[in-house]
């Protein structure tokens, strides 16, 4: 009888062990940009749309758990079509921003990710609101000054639209004559500019680089040909 009881207890113990729920490893995942890089600063036009992809990538653990992504901190004039996504990774969430007369500036943005059994993660970066075509702010007349290797002088130059986004033509750049036209390429995300090597007219070949704001440009350049000099030019409204 004693042996029977022990046998029955052993069977119960084995059954209990078999029915004991297994401990599942919590979900492990990463959050990246659509370019498989960490989330970083973004640049949004003041009027238009911009899509920010965010990739929730599965690593290990509970493969059936969802990862929730949400975004906060949008400035006035910028809306997002959907501010929260919740799916099983790996998946890509596209935050699509629509802006209407949004004030220019730099704004802190936060993306938060969370999953059951894991600590929430927070990602902070900046949203810069700028002109859809930053060359539009640089059209018209500038009061200019040149500091060159052999001379300093003032002059008037005029910014003209080229029909190409983020590009500008300047007449009378460097004071080399109203018959000259200088093409300037703008990097609106970094507020930098480049003057590719070019013949601007009147026998002058020009190249240079610099920075700009909404109403000014600061440019270092070299000229060769009928004029040979290295200059620092300042363009101000």
Secondary structure per residue as TSV (DSSP state, phi and psi in degrees):
chain	resnum	aa	ss	phi	psi
A	1	X	-	360.0	-43.7
A	2	X	H	-60.4	-41.1
A	3	X	H	-63.3	-36.9
A	4	X	H	-64.9	-42.3
A	5	X	H	-62.8	-45.4
A	6	X	H	-62.6	-37.9
A	7	X	H	-63.7	-43.8
A	8	X	H	-65.3	-39.2
A	9	X	H	-64.1	-37.7
A	10	X	H	-64.0	-42.0
A	11	X	H	-63.4	-42.7
A	12	X	H	-61.6	-41.0
A	13	X	H	-63.7	-41.6
A	14	X	H	-65.1	-42.4
A	15	X	H	-63.2	-41.3
A	16	X	H	-63.8	-39.5
A	17	X	H	-65.4	-37.6
A	18	X	H	-69.2	-32.1
A	19	X	H	-88.5	-5.4
A	20	X	S	-65.6	123.7
A	21	X	-	-63.6	138.6
A	22	X	-	-76.5	147.7
A	23	X	-	-84.4	120.1
A	24	X	-	-91.2	138.2
A	25	X	-	-70.3	130.3
A	26	X	-	-58.9	154.3
A	27	X	-	-65.4	133.9
A	28	X	E	-117.4	132.8
A	29	X	E	-152.6	166.9
A	30	X	E	-125.4	156.9
A	31	X	E	-117.3	126.4
A	32	X	E	-136.0	168.9
A	33	X	E	-78.6	172.7
A	34	X	T	-64.7	-13.3
A	35	X	T	-98.9	20.1
A	36	X	S	56.5	41.1
A	37	X	S	-132.6	164.4
A	38	X	-	-59.2	152.1
A	39	X	-	-61.1	135.0
A	40	X	-	-138.9	-176.8
A	41	X	-	-59.5	146.0
A	42	X	E	-125.2	159.5
A	43	X	E	-127.6	119.8
A	44	X	E	-117.8	135.1
A	45	X	E	-68.7	151.3
A	46	X	S	-70.3	-23.0
A	47	X	S	-138.9	114.1
A	48	X	E	147.2	-157.9
A	49	X	E	-128.9	155.9
A	50	X	E	-150.6	134.2
A	51	X	E	-109.4	124.5
A	52	X	E	-109.6	106.8
A	53	X	E	-81.1	139.3
A	54	X	E	-128.7	127.1
A	55	X	E	-105.6	119.8
A	56	X	E	-96.0	110.5
A	57	X	E	-108.4	124.5
A	58	X	E	-69.6	137.9
A	59	X	E	-114.0	-68.5
A	60	X	E	-148.7	174.8
A	61	X	S	91.0	-151.4
A	62	X	-	-64.0	96.3
A	63	X	T	-71.8	-12.7
A	64	X	T	-94.6	-5.1
A	65	X	-	-77.3	145.0
A	66	X	E	-88.4	150.3
A	67	X	E	-111.0	127.7
A	68	X	E	-102.9	130.3
A	69	X	E	-116.9	135.1
A	70	X	E	-141.5	154.3
A	71	X	E	-127.2	142.3
A	72	X	E	-142.2	159.0
A	73	X	-	99.6	15.5
A	74	X	-	-65.9	139.6
A	75	X	-	-76.6	169.3
A	76	X	T	-57.7	135.8
A	77	X	T	89.8	-4.3
A	78	X	E	-119.4	124.8
A	79	X	E	-120.9	156.7
A	80	X	E	-119.3	138.6
A	81	X	S	-65.5	-30.8
A	82	X	-	-152.4	121.6
A	83	X	S	-97.6	-4.1
A	84	X	E	-141.1	134.7
A	85	X	E	-125.5	145.4
A	86	X	E	-147.5	106.9
A	87	X	E	-146.3	169.2
A	88	X	E	-79.6	127.2
A	89	X	S	-76.1	156.1
A	90	X	S	-85.1	138.0
A	91	X	E	-153.9	161.2
A	92	X	E	-113.7	128.6
A	93	X	E	-106.4	125.6
A	94	X	E	-102.6	107.5
A	95	X	E	-85.7	111.7
A	96	X	E	-102.4	115.4
A	97	X	E	-96.8	138.7
A	98	X	E	-122.1	125.3
A	99	X	E	-115.7	143.7
A	100	X	S	-136.7	108.3
A	101	X	S	50.0	42.7
A	102	X	-	-71.8	134.4
A	103	X	-	-62.7	138.0
A	104	X	-	-67.6	143.6
A	105	X	E	160.9	-179.5
A	106	X	E	-114.4	125.3
A	107	X	E	-126.6	134.5
A	108	X	E	-74.8	131.0
A	109	X	E	-120.8	147.1
A	110	X	E	-127.5	129.0
A	111	X	E	-111.4	129.7
A	112	X	E	-116.8	136.4
A	113	X	E	-120.9	146.0
A	114	X	E	-150.1	152.0
A	115	X	E	-151.6	147.8
A	116	X	T	-61.0	131.2
A	117	X	T	86.2	-1.5
A	118	X	E	-127.0	151.6
A	119	X	E	-71.8	143.0
A	120	X	E	-64.2	147.7
A	121	X	E	-118.9	141.8
A	122	X	E	-121.4	134.1
A	123	X	E	-123.8	121.1
A	124	X	E	-114.3	136.5
A	125	X	E	-157.3	-179.4
A	126	X	E	-110.6	143.6
A	127	X	E	-108.5	119.6
A	128	X	E	-100.7	123.3
A	129	X	E	-96.8	125.2
A	130	X	E	-140.0	176.9
A	131	X	-	-65.9	145.4
A	132	X	S	-61.0	-35.1
A	133	X	S	-130.9	101.0
A	134	X	G	-70.6	-11.3
A	135	X	G	-67.3	-22.7
A	136	X	G	-61.7	-26.7
A	137	X	G	-81.7	-6.3
A	138	X	G	-115.3	21.9
A	139	X	-	-91.1	145.7
A	140	X	E	108.6	-169.4
A	141	X	E	-83.9	143.3
A	142	X	E	-122.2	143.4
A	143	X	E	-88.6	123.4
A	144	X	E	-122.6	151.3
A	145	X	E	-133.7	141.7
A	146	X	E	-118.4	132.9
A	147	X	E	-115.2	106.4
A	148	X	E	-113.7	174.1
A	149	X	S	-61.7	-30.4
A	150	X	S	-123.7	-0.1
A	151	X	-	-165.9	157.0
A	152	X	E	-127.5	139.5
A	153	X	E	-164.1	154.3
A	154	X	E	-99.0	161.3
A	155	X	E	-168.2	172.3
A	156	X	E	-111.4	131.9
A	157	X	E	-127.1	158.7
A	158	X	E	-128.5	126.8
A	159	X	E	-84.9	131.5
A	160	X	E	-128.6	139.4
A	161	X	E	-68.5	144.8
A	162	X	-	-104.7	-12.8
A	163	X	S	88.2	-1.6
A	164	X	S	-111.3	130.1
A	165	X	T	-58.9	134.6
A	166	X	T	64.5	29.7
A	167	X	E	-131.0	152.6
A	168	X	E	-143.0	142.4
A	169	X	E	-109.6	139.7
A	170	X	E	-121.4	123.1
A	171	X	E	-89.5	139.3
A	172	X	T	63.9	33.6
A	173	X	G	-58.4	134.8
A	174	X	G	69.1	4.0
A	175	X	G	73.6	25.2
A	176	X	S	-87.3	7.5
A	177	X	-	119.7	144.6
A	178	X	T	-67.3	-13.9
A	179	X	T	-83.8	-1.4
A	180	X	-	-94.7	148.0
A	181	X	E	-135.0	122.0
A	182	X	E	-114.0	123.7
A	183	X	E	-87.8	128.6
A	184	X	E	-121.5	130.1
A	185	X	E	-103.2	126.9
A	186	X	E	-104.0	136.5
A	187	X	E	-102.8	98.8
A	188	X	T	-72.2	-19.8
A	189	X	T	-76.6	-31.9
A	190	X	T	-108.4	-5.3
A	191	X	T	57.0	40.8
A	192	X	E	-117.4	163.3
A	193	X	E	-140.0	158.3
A	194	X	E	-135.5	137.7
A	195	X	E	-108.1	102.0
A	196	X	E	-62.2	149.6
A	197	X	E	-56.4	126.6
A	198	X	E	-159.6	154.5
A	199	X	E	-88.7	112.6
A	200	X	E	-90.6	-3.3
A	201	X	E	111.3	167.2
A	202	X	T	55.5	26.4
A	203	X	T	74.1	19.4
A	204	X	E	-106.8	126.8
A	205	X	E	-105.4	131.6
A	206	X	E	-130.7	146.5
A	207	X	E	-155.4	151.2
A	208	X	E	179.6	-172.2
A	209	X	E	-157.5	166.9
A	210	X	E	177.8	-159.0
A	211	X	E	-132.4	166.7
A	212	X	E	-149.9	159.6
A	213	X	-	-122.6	-165.4
A	214	X	S	-70.3	-17.6
A	215	X	S	-141.2	19.6
A	216	X	E	-154.9	160.6
A	217	X	E	-139.2	139.7
A	218	X	E	-122.6	120.0
A	219	X	E	-133.8	134.5
A	220	X	E	-107.3	131.8
A	221	X	E	-150.5	164.5
A	222	X	E	-121.6	142.5
A	223	X	E	-121.0	143.2
A	224	X	E	-141.0	167.6
A	225	X	E	106.9	-127.1
A	226	X	S	-67.4	-21.1
A	227	X	S	-125.4	134.7
A	228	X	-	-129.0	107.1
A	229	X	E	-164.5	161.9
A	230	X	E	-117.3	130.5
A	231	X	E	-137.1	156.2
A	232	X	E	-113.0	119.9
A	233	X	E	-112.8	140.6
A	234	X	E	-121.7	122.2
A	235	X	E	-109.4	124.7
A	236	X	E	-138.0	140.9
A	237	X	-	-61.7	360.0
